Amino acid sequence: MPIKSSPAPLAISEIVTEFGDAAGGSDSMSEYYRGGANVNDVSSNSNVPTSGAIDIGDFYGAGNAISAAASAGTNVDVAPLFASPDTWTNAVAKIVTIAAPIQIVGNNVALTVPANMAGSLDIQNAGNIIGSRGNGGNGGSGGNGGNANAGGAAISVLSNGVSLNNSGTVSGGGGGGGGGGTGDPSSNTVNFGGTSYTGSYPNGRGWNQNWGANGIPQSPGAFYDGATYGPAGNANTTSLSQTNGTGTINRGNPLGDPGPHNSHTKRYNIGSGSATVSTAGGNGGSGGNGYGYQGDNTAVVNAEAGNSGSGNGASGGAGGNAGAAGTAGSNSPSFTGGSAGAGGNSLTSPGSVNYTVSNTGTINGSQG
């Protein structure tokens, strides 16, 4: 337990009881500098000097820290690293060490400090703590591009009294890139001359005319390379409108089908006409995935570029690097690209929770 608070009298024997005596022999205040053999260099001992003048009064509220070591893993909760649950919920100083080259990753948050901690916790990281990547948005298919997902946080701090001393790497995941918008649909008109009855509906070329009072109904009345016209008219019908466009078709000479005394469908060649051919806009390109843990194993992937759209579809946006947002998908003239995913935080916490950071390594991503 931490040493009592001022102004109660304090003896060097109480300091020795709390911190021990690594050297043995007679007790001296010079053995109890912070960061030395006996006293941990943690925030709860911040009043204890590291050198120079030292006094018994510097030790009020200080305490010997309990240490735990983290192994490589996914979605790591700090509390179970301390063997006794009482350690986590008692007001004692705690240290968790993450040695190099240990890597901790997460499907969203890699390392979590849960909310029920009492005392203090010093995270001493020399390894790699990396949040999940944000997936890119889907390319537009007949519309706007899909929105991308945000990257995951590296560390979530849900208790007060936490300090991060980082000499390794702490990185939020990169946000995904937005999907590109669908390309513009287009149409053009093709004029054609006379042609013989060839093939059959829908991709052949021909005219089917109802003949007689009980002639067989035809739909479509005429067809030309996938363009359809109609519905079929009667014996006096010589021109039909395109059913899937704005073209027209003219009746040609009849084939040698039975005469008008039979009720049937009479076939004709094509005289001439036009066909409006419509082409759907190409699909937009999918957005690139961001940097970070990809969730199916322990691999961490780099950010990816967005894909090109098919045909005249717009390109997808690039995924973001560690802790950075992706880019939005590109717009086509008719459709918009999907929004980019935000970069994951290096550290995240509720507004009511405070923590401190000391960094000599690399931190990627915002804190908040």
C-alpha positions as CSV (number, residue, x, y, z in Angstrom):
1,M,0.0,0.0,0.0
2,P,1.2,3.6,-0.6
3,I,2.9,5.4,2.3
4,K,0.6,7.5,4.4
5,S,-0.1,11.2,3.7
6,S,1.3,14.3,5.4
7,P,1.3,15.6,8.1
8,A,1.5,12.2,10.0
9,P,5.1,11.5,11.2
10,L,7.1,9.4,8.8
11,A,10.2,7.3,9.6
12,I,12.8,5.9,7.2
13,S,11.8,2.4,8.5
14,E,8.4,2.9,6.8
15,I,10.1,3.8,3.5
16,V,12.3,0.6,3.8
17,T,9.2,-1.5,4.5
18,E,7.4,-0.1,1.5
19,F,10.2,-0.3,-1.0
20,G,12.6,-2.9,0.4
21,D,16.4,-2.6,0.5
22,A,18.1,-4.1,-2.5
23,A,21.6,-3.4,-1.2
24,G,21.0,-4.6,2.4
25,G,22.9,-3.2,5.4
26,S,22.3,0.1,7.0
27,D,19.5,2.3,5.6
28,S,20.3,5.6,3.9
29,M,18.0,8.0,2.1
30,S,20.5,8.0,-0.9
31,E,19.4,4.4,-1.6
32,Y,15.8,5.7,-2.4
33,Y,16.2,8.0,-5.4
34,R,13.4,7.6,-7.9
35,G,14.5,5.3,-10.7
36,G,17.2,3.7,-8.6
37,A,17.4,0.2,-7.2
38,N,14.5,0.5,-4.8
39,V,12.0,3.1,-6.0
40,N,10.1,2.8,-9.3
41,D,10.1,5.7,-11.7
42,V,6.3,6.0,-12.0
43,S,3.9,8.9,-11.7
44,S,2.8,8.1,-8.2
45,N,6.4,8.6,-7.0
46,S,6.9,11.9,-8.9
47,N,7.7,13.8,-5.7
48,V,10.7,11.6,-5.0
49,P,13.8,13.2,-6.6
50,T,16.1,11.2,-9.0
51,S,19.2,12.9,-7.6
52,G,20.4,15.7,-5.3
53,A,18.7,16.6,-2.1
54,I,16.2,14.1,-0.7
55,D,14.0,14.2,2.4
56,I,11.7,11.8,4.2
57,G,8.8,14.2,3.4
58,D,9.3,13.5,-0.3
59,F,7.8,10.0,0.2
60,Y,4.3,10.9,1.4
61,G,1.9,9.1,-0.8
62,A,4.6,7.2,-2.7
63,G,4.4,3.5,-3.1
64,N,6.2,0.4,-4.4
65,A,4.7,-0.4,-7.9
66,I,3.5,-3.9,-8.8
67,S,4.7,-5.0,-12.2
68,A,3.2,-7.2,-15.0
69,A,4.5,-8.0,-18.4
70,A,2.4,-8.2,-21.6
71,S,2.8,-10.8,-24.3
72,A,2.0,-10.5,-27.9
73,G,-1.7,-10.7,-28.5
74,T,-5.0,-9.4,-29.9
75,N,-7.5,-7.2,-28.1
76,V,-5.5,-7.2,-24.9
77,D,-7.2,-6.2,-21.6
78,V,-4.6,-4.9,-19.1
79,A,-6.5,-5.9,-15.9
80,P,-6.0,-9.7,-16.2
81,L,-2.2,-9.2,-16.6
82,F,-2.1,-8.6,-12.8
83,A,-2.6,-12.0,-11.3
84,S,-4.8,-11.0,-8.4
85,P,-8.0,-9.1,-9.1
86,D,-7.4,-7.1,-5.9
87,T,-4.2,-5.7,-7.4
88,W,-6.2,-4.0,-10.1
89,T,-8.9,-2.5,-7.8
90,N,-6.6,-1.5,-4.9
91,A,-5.0,1.9,-4.8
92,V,-1.5,0.7,-5.6
93,A,0.9,1.8,-8.3
94,K,1.0,-0.6,-11.2
95,I,3.4,-1.0,-14.1
96,V,2.8,-3.0,-17.3
97,T,5.8,-3.5,-19.6
98,I,5.6,-4.3,-23.3
99,A,9.1,-5.3,-24.4
100,A,10.5,-5.1,-27.9
101,P,9.6,-6.7,-30.4
102,I,6.3,-7.7,-28.8
103,Q,3.3,-6.7,-31.0
104,I,-0.2,-6.1,-29.7
105,V,-3.0,-5.6,-32.2
106,G,-6.8,-5.3,-32.1
107,N,-9.9,-5.8,-34.3
108,N,-10.8,-2.3,-33.1
109,V,-8.8,-1.3,-30.0
110,A,-5.5,-3.1,-29.5
111,L,-4.9,-2.5,-25.7
112,T,-7.7,-1.5,-23.2
113,V,-7.3,-0.1,-19.7
114,P,-10.7,-0.9,-18.2
115,A,-12.7,1.5,-16.0
116,N,-12.5,-0.2,-12.6
117,M,-8.8,0.5,-11.9
118,A,-7.8,2.1,-8.6
119,G,-4.4,3.6,-8.0
120,S,-2.2,4.3,-11.0
121,L,-0.8,2.5,-14.0
122,D,2.3,3.2,-16.0
123,I,2.4,1.6,-19.4
124,Q,6.0,1.2,-20.5
125,N,6.0,0.3,-24.1
126,A,9.0,-0.6,-26.2
127,G,7.0,-2.8,-28.5
128,N,4.3,-2.1,-31.1
129,I,0.7,-1.4,-30.3
130,I,-1.4,-1.1,-33.5
131,G,-5.1,-0.6,-34.1
132,S,-7.2,-2.1,-36.8
133,R,-7.3,-0.9,-40.4
134,G,-10.4,0.9,-41.8
135,N,-11.9,-0.9,-44.8
136,G,-12.3,0.9,-48.0
137,G,-15.8,1.7,-49.4
138,N,-17.4,-0.2,-52.2
139,G,-17.3,1.2,-55.7
140,G,-20.6,2.6,-56.9
141,S,-22.7,0.3,-59.0
142,G,-25.5,2.4,-60.5
143,G,-25.1,5.2,-57.9
144,N,-22.8,6.8,-55.4
145,G,-19.6,5.2,-54.0
146,G,-19.7,3.5,-50.6
147,N,-18.4,5.2,-47.5
148,A,-15.2,3.9,-45.9
149,N,-14.7,2.7,-42.3
150,A,-12.5,4.5,-39.7
151,G,-9.3,3.0,-38.3
152,G,-9.3,1.5,-34.8
153,A,-7.5,3.0,-31.8
154,A,-4.3,1.6,-30.5
155,I,-5.0,2.2,-26.8
156,S,-8.3,2.9,-25.0
157,V,-7.9,4.4,-21.5
158,L,-11.0,4.2,-19.4
159,S,-9.5,4.9,-15.9
160,N,-7.8,7.9,-14.4
161,G,-4.2,7.7,-13.2
162,V,-2.7,6.2,-16.4
163,S,0.6,7.3,-17.9
164,L,2.2,6.1,-21.2
165,N,6.0,6.0,-21.4
166,N,6.6,5.1,-25.0
167,S,9.9,4.2,-26.6
168,G,8.3,1.9,-29.2
169,T,5.5,2.5,-31.6
170,V,1.8,3.3,-30.9
171,S,-0.3,3.6,-34.0
172,G,-4.0,4.0,-34.7
173,G,-5.2,2.2,-37.8
174,G,-5.5,4.2,-41.1
175,G,-8.9,5.1,-42.4
176,G,-10.2,3.4,-45.5
177,G,-10.7,5.2,-48.8
178,G,-14.1,6.0,-50.2
179,G,-15.5,4.1,-53.1
180,G,-15.7,5.9,-56.5
181,G,-19.0,7.0,-58.0
182,T,-20.6,5.2,-60.9
183,G,-19.8,6.5,-64.4
184,D,-22.3,8.4,-66.5
185,P,-24.8,6.3,-68.6
186,S,-24.6,7.1,-72.3
187,S,-26.6,6.4,-75.4
188,N,-26.1,6.7,-79.2
189,T,-28.3,6.2,-82.2
190,V,-27.3,3.8,-85.0
191,N,-29.0,4.0,-88.4
192,F,-29.2,0.9,-90.5
193,G,-30.5,-0.1,-94.0
194,G,-32.5,-3.0,-95.3
195,T,-31.6,-6.5,-94.3
196,S,-33.1,-10.0,-94.6
197,Y,-34.9,-11.7,-91.9
198,T,-32.1,-13.4,-89.9
199,G,-32.0,-15.4,-86.8
200,S,-34.6,-14.9,-84.1
201,Y,-35.7,-12.7,-81.2
202,P,-33.9,-11.0,-79.4
203,N,-30.6,-10.8,-81.2
204,G,-31.5,-11.5,-84.7
205,R,-33.1,-9.2,-87.3
206,G,-36.7,-9.5,-88.4
207,W,-40.3,-8.3,-88.4
208,N,-43.3,-10.3,-87.2
209,Q,-46.8,-9.2,-88.3
210,N,-50.1,-10.4,-87.0
211,W,-52.2,-11.6,-90.0
212,G,-55.9,-12.3,-89.9
213,A,-58.4,-11.8,-87.1
214,N,-56.8,-14.4,-85.0
215,G,-53.2,-13.8,-85.8
216,I,-50.8,-14.8,-83.1
217,P,-49.9,-11.8,-80.9
218,Q,-46.3,-10.9,-81.2
219,S,-44.1,-9.0,-78.7
220,P,-41.9,-7.5,-79.9
221,G,-43.2,-6.8,-83.3
222,A,-39.7,-6.4,-84.7
223,F,-36.1,-6.9,-83.5
224,Y,-32.7,-5.8,-84.6
225,D,-29.4,-6.8,-82.9
226,G,-31.0,-6.6,-79.4
227,A,-33.2,-3.5,-80.0
228,T,-36.9,-4.3,-79.9
229,Y,-39.9,-2.6,-81.6
230,G,-43.6,-2.9,-81.2
231,P,-46.0,-4.1,-80.2
232,A,-46.9,-5.8,-83.5
233,G,-49.5,-4.0,-85.5
234,N,-51.9,-5.2,-88.3
235,A,-51.5,-5.7,-92.0
236,N,-51.4,-1.9,-92.6
237,T,-48.6,-1.3,-90.1
238,T,-45.4,-0.4,-91.9
239,S,-43.4,1.4,-89.1
240,L,-42.8,0.6,-85.4
241,S,-41.2,2.5,-82.5
242,Q,-38.4,1.1,-80.4
243,T,-39.6,-0.2,-77.1
244,N,-36.3,0.2,-75.3
245,G,-35.2,3.5,-76.9
246,T,-36.2,6.2,-79.4
247,G,-35.4,4.5,-82.7
248,T,-37.9,3.4,-85.4
249,I,-38.0,0.5,-87.8
250,N,-39.6,0.2,-91.3
251,R,-41.1,-3.0,-92.7
252,G,-39.5,-4.6,-95.7
253,N,-40.6,-7.2,-98.1
254,P,-42.6,-10.2,-96.9
255,L,-41.2,-13.7,-96.7
256,G,-43.0,-16.6,-98.4
257,D,-45.4,-17.3,-95.5
258,P,-49.0,-18.6,-96.1
259,G,-51.5,-16.2,-97.5
260,P,-54.2,-14.2,-95.7
261,H,-56.7,-17.0,-95.6
262,N,-54.8,-18.4,-92.6
263,S,-54.6,-16.6,-89.2
264,H,-50.9,-16.6,-88.4
265,T,-47.9,-14.5,-87.9
266,K,-46.4,-13.3,-91.2
267,R,-42.6,-12.5,-91.4
268,Y,-41.1,-9.6,-93.2
269,N,-37.5,-8.4,-93.9
270,I,-36.3,-5.1,-92.5
271,G,-36.7,-2.1,-94.7
272,S,-34.5,0.4,-92.8
273,G,-34.5,2.0,-89.3
274,S,-32.6,3.3,-86.4
275,A,-31.8,2.0,-82.9
276,T,-30.9,3.8,-79.7
277,V,-28.2,1.9,-77.9
278,S,-27.9,2.8,-74.1
279,T,-24.9,1.9,-72.1
280,A,-24.9,1.9,-68.3
281,G,-22.2,3.8,-66.5
282,G,-19.1,1.8,-65.5
283,N,-18.8,0.8,-61.8
284,G,-16.7,3.0,-59.6
285,G,-13.5,1.6,-58.2
286,S,-13.4,0.4,-54.6
287,G,-11.6,2.4,-52.0
288,G,-8.2,1.1,-50.6
289,N,-8.0,-0.3,-47.1
290,G,-6.0,1.7,-44.5
291,Y,-2.9,0.7,-42.6
292,G,-3.3,-1.6,-39.6
293,Y,-4.3,-5.0,-38.3
294,Q,-6.5,-6.8,-40.8
295,G,-8.3,-9.1,-38.4
296,D,-7.8,-12.5,-39.9
297,N,-4.4,-13.2,-38.3
298,T,-1.6,-11.2,-36.6
299,A,-0.5,-9.5,-39.8
300,V,-0.4,-5.8,-40.1
301,V,-0.9,-4.5,-43.6
302,N,0.2,-1.2,-45.2
303,A,-2.2,1.3,-46.7
304,E,-3.6,0.5,-50.2
305,A,-4.3,2.7,-53.2
306,G,-7.9,3.0,-54.4
307,N,-8.9,0.9,-57.5
308,S,-9.7,2.4,-60.9
309,G,-13.3,2.3,-62.0
310,S,-14.4,0.1,-64.9
311,G,-15.2,1.9,-68.1
312,N,-16.0,5.5,-67.2
313,G,-16.5,4.8,-63.4
314,A,-14.6,7.0,-61.0
315,S,-11.6,5.8,-59.0
316,G,-11.8,4.8,-55.3
317,G,-9.9,6.8,-52.7
318,A,-6.6,5.6,-51.1
319,G,-6.5,4.2,-47.6
320,G,-4.8,6.2,-44.9
321,N,-1.4,5.5,-43.4
322,A,-0.9,4.8,-39.7
323,G,-3.3,7.0,-37.7
324,A,-4.3,9.0,-40.8
325,A,-7.6,9.4,-42.6
326,G,-8.1,7.9,-46.0
327,T,-9.2,9.9,-49.0
328,A,-12.7,10.3,-50.4
329,G,-13.7,8.4,-53.6
330,S,-13.7,10.4,-56.8
331,N,-16.9,11.8,-58.2
332,S,-18.3,11.2,-61.7
333,P,-20.4,13.9,-63.4
334,S,-23.6,12.1,-62.2
335,F,-22.6,10.4,-58.9
336,T,-20.5,11.2,-55.9
337,G,-17.6,9.2,-54.3
338,G,-17.9,7.8,-50.8
339,S,-16.5,9.6,-47.8
340,A,-13.2,8.7,-46.4
341,G,-12.7,6.8,-43.1
342,A,-11.1,8.7,-40.2
343,G,-7.8,7.7,-38.9
344,G,-7.7,5.8,-35.6
345,N,-6.5,7.4,-32.4
346,S,-3.2,6.5,-30.9
347,L,-5.0,6.9,-27.5
348,T,-8.6,7.4,-26.9
349,S,-10.6,8.0,-23.7
350,P,-13.9,9.5,-22.4
351,G,-13.7,13.2,-21.7
352,S,-13.8,12.6,-18.0
353,V,-10.6,10.5,-18.0
354,N,-7.2,12.1,-17.9
355,Y,-3.8,10.5,-18.8
356,T,-0.3,11.6,-19.5
357,V,2.1,10.7,-22.3
358,S,5.9,10.7,-22.4
359,N,7.3,9.8,-25.9
360,T,10.8,9.0,-27.2
361,G,9.5,6.6,-29.8
362,T,6.8,6.9,-32.5
363,I,3.1,7.8,-32.0
364,N,0.7,7.9,-35.0
365,G,-2.8,9.2,-34.6
366,S,-4.6,11.7,-32.5
367,Q,-5.0,11.5,-28.8
368,G,-8.3,12.3,-27.1
